[in-house]
Amino acid sequence: MAATQTIQTLKRLIWIYFWLLIFEGALRKWIVPQLATPLLIARDPVVIYAYFLALKEGLFPRDRFTTGIIVLGFLSLFASIVTAIAAIDSNLAVIVYGLRTNFLHLPFIFLVPRVFSRSDVINIGRWVLILTVPMAVLMVVQFYAPSSAFINKAATEGGAQITSVGGRVRPPGTFSYILGSAQYFSLVASFLLYGLTQPGSYPTWLLTAAGFGTVSALAVSGSRTALASVVVVVMLLLIGLLLKPGLIAKSYNLLLLGAVIILGLSSTTFFSFLGEGVSVFSTRIENAGANEGGGVGFVARFLEGFTEPFAQFYTTPLLGYGLGMGTGAGAALMNRTGEFLLAEGEWARVILESGPILGLAYIICRLLLVAWLGWICFRVVSYSGNILPLLLFGACALIILNGQFGFGSTLGFAAFIGGLCLAACRTESPQLVMRSG
């Protein structure tokens, strides 16, 4: 049996991973910008040390997914080295970074539930909700500040935050870019909706504050991704309520908070405070819709991320162009900062980096992982009424499936929320979590 002290150390490492995920961007932008590049991998030592302790105590995951990830990692490394020897434009540092990007953090998904219980996940949720208001306030300040202001500084030298209509930035909060805050608020939505459907989980004042914070952040975000991420979690809530109608009777707080937020939004003071943000967001949606041909165009753009790689499937070298070549850090290591050397979409990047065989195998691995996580979560809510895993699944499913792992926040949220998703299942049906086929 693993030593209690080791398990406690592993729990602390998971908490450190969480805090670094939230504040890594702040360190890179404001506190120690001279260390912005090495801080890209700030969470890697935490993960490696956690793996070391887990191996030492027999806690390292031995499921089929983890085994498959490790095998694919070694094969992809070998293929990339062969590609580099063949003098295709690559180097060892880029390959190592690519190996880390694709493979290092994914086993963390299966390590978290080996040491975290459902109560640990709920404690994480409490801090997520506590941080919501200051994060939203920061985003509002960033929105109204000039793009050249210190608070809107980018994580890369000479870089800038993405702007929306009227020159307003898309506020990233403490993260390097808006994508991080979008993913954060999908996590907020998971715990917020869980607290509203499970009375007593979190204080009412905290849920109310987090509700207003979430609405405020979305209003000034200018990000359709942020809004869509929260909508996905809401959709999973509705599915959960259909699977377990008994939960509806416990959801009176959901209606109460909704009424309070609507009253707050209708007040002149609150609406005028966020009015410009709502106007900018609405204009951005209209402009994007006009450029893309409306909602159909938006859906087509979303689906393109899944179909694009197969257009290049037969023209890509068998072993690809090498791991890391499609990441921003890989481009920087090759003195091509700010470029996508291969492709912007995640699946296209994977195919072009690893080739049609290994690339497709990696994509299938991620697809099966999402399918298995969903199956586990639906079983848990049907069996026990525990809706938290399903809500967390809503926050991480698309990130794991097709999220751009070249962005540090995306990789971090995929691994962290995926792990929380499984750990949230433990109390009622731990045997469902520990088996993966």
Phi, psi and omega per residue, in radians:
M1 nan 2.350 -3.096
A2 -1.096 2.487 -3.138
A3 -1.121 2.430 3.132
T4 -1.026 -0.659 -3.128
Q5 -1.084 -0.689 3.126
T6 -1.146 -0.727 3.120
I7 -1.097 -0.718 3.102
Q8 -1.120 -0.661 3.091
T9 -1.124 -0.735 3.107
L10 -1.103 -0.677 3.087
K11 -1.088 -0.728 3.116
R12 -1.108 -0.649 3.123
L13 -1.145 -0.628 3.088
I14 -1.151 -0.698 3.080
W15 -1.134 -0.694 3.100
I16 -1.094 -0.714 3.090
Y17 -1.006 -0.762 3.139
F18 -1.075 -0.880 -3.090
W19 -1.146 -0.641 3.084
L20 -1.163 -0.660 3.114
L21 -1.066 -0.698 -3.113
I22 -1.304 -0.696 -2.978
F23 -1.957 0.068 3.104
E24 -1.009 -0.746 3.137
G25 -1.112 -0.684 3.118
A26 -1.102 -0.699 3.083
L27 -1.088 -0.753 -3.073
R28 -1.244 -0.599 -3.063
K29 -1.519 -0.747 -2.890
W30 -2.074 -0.694 -2.935
I31 -1.544 -0.929 3.114
V32 -2.290 1.137 -3.088
P33 -1.052 -0.403 3.106
Q34 -1.178 -0.277 3.112
L35 -1.882 0.349 -3.066
A36 -0.996 -0.712 -3.104
T37 -1.216 -0.903 3.114
P38 -1.121 -0.460 3.127
L39 -1.242 -0.177 3.021
L40 -1.014 -0.533 -3.109
I41 -1.967 0.521 -3.081
A42 -1.057 -0.572 -3.111
R43 -1.474 -0.205 -3.100
D44 -1.091 -0.796 3.101
P45 -1.055 -0.594 3.103
V46 -1.104 -0.789 -3.139
V47 -1.134 -0.792 -3.105
I48 -1.107 -0.749 3.127
Y49 -1.156 -0.669 3.088
A50 -1.090 -0.728 3.096
Y51 -1.097 -0.715 3.136
F52 -1.061 -0.839 3.125
L53 -1.117 -0.695 -3.131
A54 -1.142 -0.713 3.093
L55 -1.122 -0.702 -3.119
K56 -1.099 -0.630 -3.084
E57 -1.770 0.128 3.133
G58 1.268 0.425 -3.128
L59 -1.782 -0.097 -3.108
F60 -1.146 2.352 -3.086
P61 -1.010 2.401 3.109
R62 -2.171 0.462 -3.139
D63 -1.342 3.016 -3.080
R64 -1.177 -0.599 3.141
F65 -1.147 -0.831 -3.136
T66 -1.083 -0.758 3.103
T67 -1.052 -0.790 3.126
G68 -1.088 -0.700 3.124
I69 -1.097 -0.759 -3.129
I70 -1.143 -0.785 3.137
V71 -1.083 -0.812 3.114
L72 -1.073 -0.625 3.114
G73 -1.088 -0.821 3.119
F74 -1.118 -0.746 3.132
L75 -1.120 -0.718 -3.141
S76 -1.183 -0.655 3.086
L77 -1.087 -0.812 3.129
F78 -1.052 -0.790 -3.126
A79 -1.095 -0.698 -3.125
S80 -1.200 -0.630 3.099
I81 -1.156 -0.721 3.079
V82 -1.065 -0.736 3.119
T83 -1.084 -0.740 -3.140
A84 -1.136 -0.720 3.124
I85 -1.095 -0.574 3.137
A86 -1.323 0.104 3.010
A87 1.275 0.329 2.959
I88 -1.267 2.583 -2.991
D89 -1.026 1.628 -3.139
S90 -2.805 2.947 3.020
N91 -2.649 2.930 -3.005
L92 -1.101 -0.703 -3.130
A93 -1.083 -0.706 3.117
V94 -1.136 -0.727 -3.141
I95 -1.093 -0.787 3.139
V96 -1.093 -0.737 3.115
Y97 -1.124 -0.693 3.104
G98 -1.139 -0.672 3.084
L99 -1.080 -0.756 3.110
R100 -1.096 -0.752 -3.093
T101 -1.105 -0.787 -3.053
N102 -1.411 -0.550 -2.879
F103 -2.178 -0.527 -2.954
L104 -1.076 -0.735 -2.978
H105 -1.555 -0.291 -3.052
L106 -1.115 -0.706 3.084
P107 -1.072 -0.333 3.112
F108 -1.051 -0.518 3.098
I109 -0.987 -0.660 -3.066
F110 -1.624 -0.254 3.067
L111 -1.369 -0.693 -3.092
V112 -0.927 -0.855 -3.113
P113 -1.233 -0.167 3.075
R114 -1.367 -0.309 -3.141
V115 -2.199 -0.362 3.133
F116 -1.679 2.432 3.013
S117 -1.808 3.086 3.117
R118 -1.074 -0.626 3.126
S119 -1.155 -0.596 3.066
D120 -1.125 -0.690 3.115
V121 -1.113 -0.736 3.124
I122 -1.108 -0.627 3.080
N123 -1.146 -0.697 3.041
I124 -1.027 -0.776 -3.141
G125 -1.041 -0.630 3.132
R126 -1.069 -0.766 3.133
W127 -1.236 -0.611 3.065
V128 -1.030 -0.774 -3.141
L129 -1.210 -0.674 3.121
I130 -1.082 -0.676 -3.104
L131 -1.327 -0.218 -3.038
T132 -1.069 -0.813 -3.097
V133 -1.127 -0.909 3.105
P134 -1.068 -0.584 3.099
M135 -1.142 -0.754 3.131
A136 -1.135 -0.739 3.112
V137 -1.047 -0.782 3.120
L138 -1.042 -0.740 -3.138
M139 -1.155 -0.659 3.097
V140 -1.128 -0.766 3.111
V141 -1.077 -0.755 3.123
Q142 -1.095 -0.661 -3.130
F143 -1.099 -0.764 -3.077
Y144 -1.459 -0.281 3.125
A145 -1.368 2.664 3.074
P146 -1.061 2.672 -3.133
S147 -1.113 -0.382 -3.141
S148 -1.517 -0.083 -3.101
A149 -1.139 2.676 -3.137
F150 -1.011 -0.647 -3.083
I151 -1.185 -0.316 3.107
N152 -1.832 0.364 3.112
K153 -1.124 2.507 3.103
A154 -1.527 2.884 -3.105
A155 -1.394 -0.300 3.136
T156 -1.905 2.496 -3.115
E157 -1.091 2.230 -3.132
G158 1.435 -0.070 -3.137
G159 -1.467 3.013 -3.138
A160 -2.541 2.708 3.070
Q161 -1.232 2.674 3.104
I162 -1.196 2.350 -3.130
T163 -1.778 2.765 3.111
S164 -2.016 -2.695 -3.137
V165 -1.128 2.468 3.067
G166 1.261 0.263 3.116
G167 1.386 0.027 3.089
R168 -1.246 2.430 3.124
V169 -1.335 2.747 2.935
R170 -1.552 1.798 -2.915
P171 -1.145 2.230 -3.105
P172 -1.611 -0.074 -3.048
G173 1.160 -2.371 3.126
T174 -1.437 -0.105 -3.077
F175 -1.472 2.916 -3.101
S176 -1.160 -0.705 -3.103
Y177 -2.493 2.998 -3.041
I178 -1.021 -0.514 -3.121
L179 -1.013 -0.659 3.139
G180 -1.126 -0.772 3.138
S181 -1.203 -0.583 3.077
A182 -1.064 -0.778 3.141
Q183 -1.231 -0.602 3.100
Y184 -1.091 -0.756 -3.074
F185 -1.307 -0.320 2.964
S186 -1.224 -0.603 3.050
L187 -1.188 -0.736 3.071
V188 -0.990 -0.807 -3.119
A189 -1.040 -0.639 3.137
S190 -1.069 -0.867 -3.110
F191 -1.304 -0.572 3.103
L192 -1.102 -0.849 -3.136
L193 -1.199 -0.585 3.070
Y194 -1.115 -0.790 3.138
G195 -1.102 -0.592 -3.127
L196 -1.318 -0.437 3.128
T197 -1.714 -0.107 3.121
Q198 -2.250 1.417 -3.098
P199 -0.909 2.378 3.125
G200 1.665 -0.189 -3.136
S201 -1.175 -0.763 3.131
Y202 -2.399 2.669 3.123
P203 -1.051 2.556 -3.131
T204 -1.068 -0.676 3.141
W205 -1.083 -0.641 -3.124
L206 -1.215 -0.725 3.119
L207 -1.138 -0.706 3.124
T208 -1.117 -0.816 3.129
A209 -1.075 -0.757 3.140
A210 -1.141 -0.607 3.104
G211 -1.105 -0.831 3.102
F212 -1.133 -0.676 3.122
G213 -1.088 -0.735 -3.137
T214 -1.127 -0.802 3.121
V215 -1.071 -0.747 -3.131
S216 -1.108 -0.789 -3.120
A217 -1.112 -0.746 3.129
L218 -1.140 -0.639 -3.095
A219 -1.092 -0.646 -3.090
V220 -1.722 -0.050 -3.022
S221 -1.160 -0.612 -3.067
G222 1.109 0.318 -3.030
S223 -2.066 2.041 3.056
R224 -1.172 -0.525 3.104
T225 -1.097 -0.730 3.126
A226 -1.083 -0.814 -3.137
L227 -1.131 -0.785 -3.122
A228 -1.118 -0.633 -3.137
S229 -1.098 -0.715 3.113
V230 -1.237 -0.684 3.120
V231 -1.054 -0.684 3.114
V232 -1.052 -0.752 3.130
V233 -1.122 -0.719 3.096
V234 -1.071 -0.718 3.116
M235 -1.084 -0.692 3.102
L236 -1.163 -0.586 3.054
L237 -1.067 -0.823 -3.121
L238 -1.073 -0.709 3.103
I239 -1.117 -0.717 3.116
G240 -1.090 -0.689 3.110
L241 -1.163 -0.568 3.071
L242 -1.221 -0.650 3.137
L243 -1.242 -0.586 -3.091
K244 -2.309 1.364 -3.079
P245 -0.978 -0.414 3.131
G246 -1.070 -0.395 3.132
L247 -1.215 -0.394 -3.101
I248 -1.077 -0.663 -3.122
A249 -1.122 -0.431 -3.133
K250 -1.575 -0.028 -2.978
S251 -1.702 0.400 -3.118
Y252 -1.112 -0.516 3.104
N253 -1.105 -0.542 3.122
L254 -1.080 -0.792 3.124
L255 -1.186 -0.691 -3.125
L256 -1.110 -0.817 -3.134
L257 -1.155 -0.668 3.103
G258 -1.024 -0.728 3.126
A259 -1.142 -0.724 3.140
V260 -1.111 -0.753 -3.130
I261 -1.153 -0.710 3.114
I262 -1.088 -0.726 3.099
L263 -1.118 -0.700 3.127
G264 -1.128 -0.754 3.141
L265 -1.140 -0.538 -3.110
S266 -1.367 -0.219 -3.138
S267 -1.274 2.466 -3.077
T268 -1.043 -0.753 -3.086
T269 -1.086 -0.871 -3.076
F270 -1.165 -0.761 -3.078
F271 -1.166 -0.706 3.135
S272 -1.156 -0.550 3.131
F273 -1.120 -0.695 -3.108
L274 -1.843 0.062 -3.031
G275 -0.976 -0.767 -3.121
E276 -1.147 -0.651 3.114
G277 -1.082 -0.778 3.121
V278 -1.109 -0.722 -3.130
S279 -1.124 -0.778 3.126
V280 -1.093 -0.757 -3.136
F281 -1.105 -0.780 -3.138
S282 -1.093 -0.733 3.125
T283 -1.134 -0.694 3.116
R284 -1.091 -0.743 3.136
I285 -1.111 -0.723 3.128
E286 -1.124 -0.782 -3.126
N287 -1.131 -0.764 3.139
A288 -1.134 -0.677 3.118
G289 -1.114 -0.684 3.125
A290 -1.154 -0.695 -3.135
N291 -1.248 -0.533 -3.061
E292 -1.730 -0.040 -3.120
G293 1.480 0.556 3.108
G294 1.440 -2.826 -3.097
G295 -1.058 -0.597 3.121
V296 -1.088 -0.698 3.112
G297 -1.133 -0.669 3.113
F298 -1.104 -0.763 3.107
V299 -1.118 -0.716 3.131
A300 -1.086 -0.696 3.115
R301 -1.133 -0.708 3.110
F302 -1.096 -0.798 -3.114
L303 -1.197 -0.446 -3.142
E304 -1.056 -0.528 3.108
G305 -1.097 -0.420 3.126
F306 -1.633 -0.451 -3.067
T307 -1.729 -0.444 -3.068
E308 -0.930 -0.800 -3.062
P309 -1.059 -0.498 -3.057
F310 -1.361 -0.259 3.042
A311 -1.223 -0.444 -3.136
Q312 -1.871 0.174 -2.992
F313 -1.030 -0.774 -3.013
Y314 -1.563 -0.153 3.123
T315 -1.775 -0.106 3.125
T316 -1.403 2.404 3.078
P317 -0.945 2.582 -3.067
L318 -0.936 -0.705 -3.126
L319 -1.731 0.124 3.118
G320 1.304 -2.993 -3.125
Y321 -1.719 -0.023 3.089
G322 1.962 2.436 3.107
L323 -0.997 2.501 3.062
G324 1.477 -0.240 -3.071
M325 -1.112 -0.491 -3.086
G326 -1.642 0.007 -3.128
T327 -1.585 2.752 3.103
G328 -1.118 -0.701 3.126
A329 -1.158 -0.659 3.093
G330 -1.072 -0.731 3.104
A331 -1.108 -0.702 3.138
A332 -1.124 -0.706 3.110
L333 -1.104 -0.385 3.107
M334 -1.802 0.328 3.110
N335 1.034 0.665 3.112
R336 -2.220 0.803 -3.059
T337 -0.990 2.415 3.076
G338 1.465 0.169 -3.129
E339 -2.029 2.651 2.894
F340 -1.731 1.828 -3.031
L341 -1.241 -0.477 -3.100
L342 -2.031 -1.088 -3.114
A343 -2.801 2.695 3.122
E344 -1.446 -0.627 -3.122
G345 -1.280 2.606 -3.055
E346 -1.165 -0.883 -3.099
W347 -1.126 -0.653 3.096
A348 -1.117 -0.724 3.090
R349 -1.017 -0.807 -3.101
V350 -1.082 -0.805 -3.134
I351 -1.094 -0.788 -3.096
L352 -1.222 -0.580 3.124
E353 -1.294 -0.802 -2.983
S354 -1.804 -0.131 -3.124
G355 1.578 2.921 -3.032
P356 -1.145 -0.546 -3.077
I357 -1.424 -1.051 -3.114
L358 -1.190 -0.612 3.115
G359 -1.114 -0.791 3.121
L360 -1.144 -0.662 3.109
A361 -1.073 -0.697 3.126
Y362 -1.171 -0.732 3.096
I363 -1.087 -0.760 3.124
I364 -1.093 -0.663 3.115
C365 -1.062 -0.776 3.122
R366 -1.188 -0.674 3.120
L367 -1.107 -0.791 3.120
L368 -1.146 -0.622 3.107
L369 -1.079 -0.783 3.115
V370 -1.113 -0.760 3.135
A371 -1.071 -0.732 -3.125
W372 -1.197 -0.728 3.092
L373 -1.045 -0.765 3.125
G374 -1.087 -0.754 3.119
W375 -1.051 -0.771 3.116
I376 -1.068 -0.821 -3.069
C377 -1.152 -0.715 3.114
F378 -1.152 -0.653 3.091
R379 -1.128 -0.729 -3.103
V380 -1.134 -0.799 -3.127
V381 -1.180 -0.611 3.113
S382 -1.211 -0.640 -3.069
Y383 -1.377 -0.738 -2.958
S384 -2.135 -0.242 -3.060
G385 1.437 0.097 3.097
N386 -1.368 1.789 -3.020
I387 -1.569 -0.178 -3.084
L388 -1.019 -0.804 3.125
P389 -1.033 -0.650 -3.122
L390 -1.167 -0.693 3.109
L391 -1.158 -0.725 3.096
L392 -1.158 -0.608 3.057
F393 -1.057 -0.700 3.098
G394 -1.067 -0.531 -3.120
A395 -1.406 -0.388 -3.023
C396 -2.044 -0.246 -2.997
A397 -1.005 -0.915 -3.093
L398 -1.222 -0.528 3.125
I399 -1.166 -0.788 3.129
I400 -1.168 -0.689 -3.070
L401 -1.188 -0.874 -2.964
N402 -2.458 0.241 3.138
G403 -1.207 2.616 -3.112
Q404 -1.416 1.686 -3.085
F405 -1.150 -0.241 3.063
G406 -1.155 -0.348 3.041
F407 -1.572 2.209 -3.042
G408 -1.012 -0.706 -3.109
S409 -1.173 -0.668 3.141
T410 -1.116 -0.831 3.105
L411 -1.057 -0.748 -3.120
G412 -1.135 -0.801 -3.141
F413 -1.179 -0.607 3.102
A414 -1.056 -0.854 -3.109
A415 -1.232 -0.748 -3.045
F416 -1.253 -0.868 -3.122
I417 -1.194 -0.634 3.070
G418 -1.028 -0.731 3.093
G419 -1.148 -0.733 3.096
L420 -1.087 -0.665 3.137
C421 -0.984 -0.811 3.126
L422 -1.266 -0.701 -3.134
A423 -1.114 -0.560 3.129
A424 -1.152 -0.299 3.124
C425 -1.477 -0.256 -2.843
R426 -1.089 -0.767 -3.000
T427 -1.025 -0.818 -3.050
E428 -1.416 -0.768 -3.043
S429 -2.455 1.181 -3.096
P430 -1.044 -0.489 -3.133
Q431 -1.170 -0.430 3.094
L432 -1.221 -0.562 -3.063
V433 -1.370 -0.683 -2.971
M434 -1.406 -0.200 3.087
R435 -1.869 2.431 3.108
S436 -2.263 0.718 3.046
G437 1.990 nan nan
